[in-house]
């Protein structure tokens, strides 16, 4: 007897204008940046930091997410395909060079996006002198919310779901030709990231923005990538080489972030991490001397 299940057959495209189609995933991506900007704008204003820095930060992060997520997928999940003389240009071009088919940059990896953001923050610090720890302790609040939007986009794309389940909330992804219920891991992750966002914003409000350098960032790393590590156990393999692995690629990539999170928390509690200092404040002190 077939277990109770939810049938999911939603069109991933909201509407078409000629050959252009707006996808729910793209809308979620745009909403993630829009809502994140609004929240960060209020944080900058609350802490009396010039919002002109936020505009530049958004550009850095937007490019870092796109480039990092794309490179992360190509290098971590499909290096045998993309790291060849025939296909390496497809990392940057949204078409299959052999068939001419439009692929739309299929394949983005959140771990690559995370690495891209860290590199972007270092470049941002080099350019503007704003403490990376000050930035990441506030950015993680909105990144968790953005992750929720992205995973809901994956749900509308009927992708990145779990293995077969008999649980009553199992989902049959009809659009993919599935006939048995699968774990809706996109929803698991989206709800987890939403909870992390709520906890982070409550901590920020309770402390009125006076955060210990690196501590919220550290716990965020542990929570978000810990959730990712656990949910991967019920997620289908994303690529063929993961078949038979005890831990899949997503879990192996999550471990360093979890360890880094615990290290950040420990260093913060020991008072080893420097408090947020702006380069312009340092320059003022030098001039006063």
C-alpha positions as CSV (number, residue, x, y, z in Angstrom):
1,X,0.0,0.0,0.0
2,X,1.4,3.4,-1.0
3,X,2.2,5.7,1.9
4,X,0.5,9.1,2.2
5,X,2.5,11.6,0.2
6,X,2.4,15.1,-1.3
7,X,2.5,15.3,-5.1
8,X,4.6,18.2,-6.3
9,X,4.4,19.3,-10.0
10,X,4.8,23.1,-9.9
11,X,6.2,24.8,-13.0
12,X,9.6,26.2,-12.1
13,X,8.9,29.2,-14.5
14,X,6.6,31.9,-13.2
15,X,5.9,33.4,-16.6
16,X,7.3,33.8,-20.1
17,X,8.0,36.9,-22.1
18,X,9.0,35.6,-25.5
19,X,12.0,33.3,-25.0
20,X,12.6,34.7,-21.5
21,X,11.2,33.0,-18.5
22,X,11.4,34.2,-14.9
23,X,12.0,31.2,-12.6
24,X,11.0,30.9,-9.0
25,X,14.7,30.2,-8.2
26,X,15.8,33.4,-9.8
27,X,13.1,35.3,-7.9
28,X,14.3,33.8,-4.7
29,X,17.8,34.8,-5.5
30,X,16.8,38.4,-6.1
31,X,14.6,38.5,-3.0
32,X,17.5,37.2,-0.9
33,X,19.7,40.1,-1.9
34,X,16.9,42.7,-1.6
35,X,15.8,41.6,1.9
36,X,19.4,41.2,3.0
37,X,20.2,44.7,1.8
38,X,17.3,46.2,3.8
39,X,18.3,44.4,7.0
40,X,21.9,45.3,6.7
41,X,21.0,48.9,5.9
42,X,19.1,49.2,9.2
43,X,22.1,47.6,11.0
44,X,24.5,50.0,9.5
45,X,22.3,53.0,10.3
46,X,21.8,51.7,13.9
47,X,25.5,51.4,14.5
48,X,26.2,54.7,12.8
49,X,28.3,53.3,10.0
50,X,28.2,55.1,6.7
51,X,25.8,53.2,4.4
52,X,28.0,54.0,1.3
53,X,30.1,51.1,2.5
54,X,27.1,48.8,2.3
55,X,26.5,49.6,-1.4
56,X,30.1,48.5,-2.2
57,X,29.8,45.5,0.1
58,X,26.7,44.3,-1.8
59,X,28.5,44.4,-5.1
60,X,31.4,42.5,-3.6
61,X,29.1,39.8,-2.1
62,X,26.9,39.5,-5.2
63,X,29.9,38.8,-7.4
64,X,31.5,36.5,-4.8
65,X,28.3,34.4,-4.5
66,X,27.9,34.0,-8.3
67,X,31.5,33.3,-9.1
68,X,32.2,31.2,-5.9
69,X,29.1,29.1,-6.2
70,X,29.7,28.4,-9.9
71,X,33.4,27.5,-9.5
72,X,32.6,25.5,-6.4
73,X,30.2,23.3,-8.3
74,X,32.5,22.9,-11.3
75,X,35.6,22.1,-9.2
76,X,34.1,20.2,-6.3
77,X,31.3,18.2,-8.0
78,X,32.1,17.9,-11.7
79,X,35.9,18.4,-12.2
80,X,36.1,15.5,-14.7
81,X,33.7,17.4,-17.0
82,X,34.6,21.0,-16.6
83,X,38.4,20.7,-16.2
84,X,38.9,19.6,-19.8
85,X,39.9,21.4,-23.0
86,X,36.4,20.7,-24.4
87,X,34.3,22.1,-21.6
88,X,36.3,24.5,-19.4
89,X,34.7,27.5,-21.1
90,X,31.3,26.2,-20.0
91,X,32.3,27.2,-16.5
92,X,31.8,30.8,-17.6
93,X,29.4,30.5,-20.6
94,X,25.7,29.4,-20.0
95,X,25.7,27.0,-23.0
96,X,26.9,23.5,-23.9
97,X,29.6,24.2,-26.5
98,X,29.1,20.8,-28.1
99,X,25.4,21.0,-28.6
100,X,24.8,24.7,-28.4
101,X,22.1,24.1,-25.8
102,X,21.4,26.9,-23.3
103,X,22.2,25.5,-19.8
104,X,21.7,28.6,-17.8
105,X,24.7,27.9,-15.5
106,X,23.2,24.7,-14.1
107,X,25.1,23.8,-11.0
108,X,25.9,26.1,-8.0
109,X,27.5,25.0,-4.8
110,X,26.8,26.8,-1.5
111,X,30.3,25.8,-0.1
112,X,31.9,27.6,-3.1
113,X,29.7,30.6,-2.4
114,X,30.8,30.6,1.3
115,X,34.5,30.6,0.2
116,X,33.8,33.3,-2.3
117,X,32.2,35.5,0.4
118,X,35.2,35.1,2.7
119,X,37.6,36.1,-0.1
120,X,35.4,39.1,-1.0
121,X,35.4,40.2,2.6
122,X,39.2,40.2,2.7
123,X,39.3,42.2,-0.5
124,X,36.6,44.6,1.0
125,X,38.8,45.0,4.1
126,X,41.8,45.8,1.9
127,X,39.9,48.4,0.0
128,X,37.9,50.1,2.8
129,X,39.5,49.0,6.0
130,X,36.3,47.8,7.7
131,X,37.0,44.9,10.1
132,X,36.1,41.6,8.5
133,X,35.0,40.3,11.9
134,X,32.6,43.2,12.3
135,X,31.2,42.5,8.8
136,X,30.8,38.7,9.1
137,X,29.1,38.9,12.6
138,X,26.4,40.9,10.9
139,X,26.3,39.4,7.5
140,X,25.7,35.9,8.8
141,X,22.3,37.1,10.0
142,X,21.1,37.7,6.4
143,X,23.1,34.9,4.8
144,X,21.0,32.4,6.7
145,X,17.8,34.0,5.5
146,X,19.2,34.1,1.9
147,X,19.9,30.4,2.2
148,X,16.2,29.8,3.1
149,X,15.1,31.6,-0.1
150,X,17.6,29.6,-2.3
151,X,16.4,26.3,-0.9
152,X,12.8,27.2,-1.6
153,X,14.0,28.0,-5.2
154,X,15.4,24.4,-5.3
155,X,12.0,23.1,-4.2
156,X,10.3,24.9,-7.1
157,X,12.9,23.5,-9.5
158,X,12.2,20.0,-8.1
159,X,15.9,19.4,-7.4
160,X,18.3,18.5,-4.6
161,X,15.7,16.3,-2.8
162,X,16.2,13.3,-0.6
163,X,16.0,9.5,-0.7
164,X,12.8,7.5,-0.5
165,X,10.7,7.8,2.7
166,X,7.5,6.5,4.2
167,X,7.0,9.6,6.4
168,X,3.6,11.3,5.8
169,X,5.3,14.5,4.5
170,X,7.2,12.7,1.8
171,X,7.0,14.4,-1.6
172,X,6.5,12.7,-5.0
173,X,8.3,15.0,-7.5
174,X,6.1,14.3,-10.5
175,X,7.9,16.6,-12.8
176,X,11.0,14.4,-12.6
177,X,9.0,11.2,-13.2
178,X,9.3,10.1,-9.6
179,X,6.7,7.6,-8.4
180,X,7.6,7.2,-4.7
181,X,7.8,9.8,-2.0
182,X,11.1,11.4,-1.2
183,X,12.4,13.5,1.7
184,X,11.8,17.1,0.9
185,X,15.3,18.1,2.0
186,X,14.9,21.5,0.5
187,X,12.2,22.3,3.0
188,X,14.3,20.8,5.8
189,X,17.1,23.1,5.0
190,X,14.9,26.1,4.4
191,X,13.2,25.8,7.8
192,X,16.6,25.2,9.5
193,X,18.1,28.3,7.9
194,X,15.0,30.4,8.8
195,X,15.4,29.3,12.4
196,X,19.1,30.2,12.4
197,X,18.2,33.6,11.0
198,X,15.6,34.2,13.8
199,X,18.1,33.2,16.5
200,X,20.8,35.4,15.0
201,X,18.6,38.5,14.7
202,X,17.3,37.9,18.3
203,X,20.9,37.7,19.6
204,X,21.8,40.9,17.7
205,X,18.7,42.8,19.0
206,X,19.2,41.6,22.6
207,X,22.8,42.7,22.6
208,X,21.9,45.9,20.8
209,X,24.6,45.2,18.2
210,X,27.4,45.0,20.8
211,X,28.7,41.6,19.8
212,X,31.9,39.8,20.8
213,X,34.1,39.8,17.7
214,X,33.7,36.5,15.8
215,X,31.4,34.7,18.3
216,X,28.1,35.0,16.4
217,X,30.0,34.1,13.2
218,X,31.5,31.0,14.9
219,X,28.3,29.7,16.2
220,X,26.6,30.4,12.8
221,X,29.2,28.3,11.1
222,X,28.6,25.4,13.5
223,X,24.8,25.6,13.2
224,X,24.4,26.1,9.5
225,X,27.0,23.7,8.2
226,X,26.1,21.3,11.0
227,X,22.5,21.3,9.7
228,X,23.8,20.8,6.2
229,X,26.0,17.8,7.4
230,X,23.0,16.1,9.1
231,X,20.5,16.6,6.3
232,X,23.0,15.2,3.7
233,X,22.4,11.7,5.2
234,X,18.9,11.6,3.7
235,X,19.7,13.5,0.5
236,X,20.2,11.8,-2.9
237,X,23.7,11.8,-4.4
238,X,24.3,14.9,-6.5
239,X,26.9,13.4,-8.7
240,X,27.9,9.8,-9.7
241,X,31.2,9.6,-7.8
242,X,29.3,10.1,-4.5
243,X,27.7,6.7,-4.9
244,X,28.9,4.3,-2.2
245,X,30.7,7.0,-0.2
246,X,30.2,7.0,3.6
247,X,30.1,10.8,3.6
248,X,29.2,12.7,0.5
249,X,31.0,15.7,-1.0
250,X,28.7,18.2,0.8
251,X,29.5,16.6,4.2
252,X,33.3,16.6,3.6
253,X,33.1,20.2,2.5
254,X,31.0,21.1,5.6
255,X,33.5,19.6,8.1
256,X,36.2,22.3,7.8
257,X,33.5,25.1,8.3
258,X,32.2,23.4,11.4
259,X,35.7,23.0,12.8
260,X,36.5,26.6,12.0
261,X,33.3,27.7,13.8
262,X,34.3,26.0,17.0
263,X,37.8,27.5,16.7
264,X,36.3,31.0,16.2
265,X,34.0,30.5,19.3
266,X,36.9,29.3,21.4
267,X,39.2,32.2,20.4
268,X,36.4,34.7,21.0
269,X,35.8,33.4,24.5
270,X,39.5,33.6,25.2
271,X,39.5,37.2,24.0
272,X,42.1,36.5,21.4
273,X,40.2,37.8,18.5
274,X,40.6,41.6,18.0
275,X,37.5,43.8,18.5
276,X,36.1,45.5,15.4
277,X,38.3,48.5,14.5
278,X,37.9,50.6,11.4
279,X,41.0,51.6,9.4
280,X,39.9,55.2,9.4
281,X,39.7,55.2,13.2
282,X,43.3,53.9,13.3
283,X,44.4,56.7,11.0
284,X,42.7,59.3,13.2
285,X,44.5,58.0,16.2
286,X,47.9,58.1,14.4
287,X,47.2,61.7,13.4
288,X,46.3,62.7,17.0
289,X,49.6,61.3,18.2
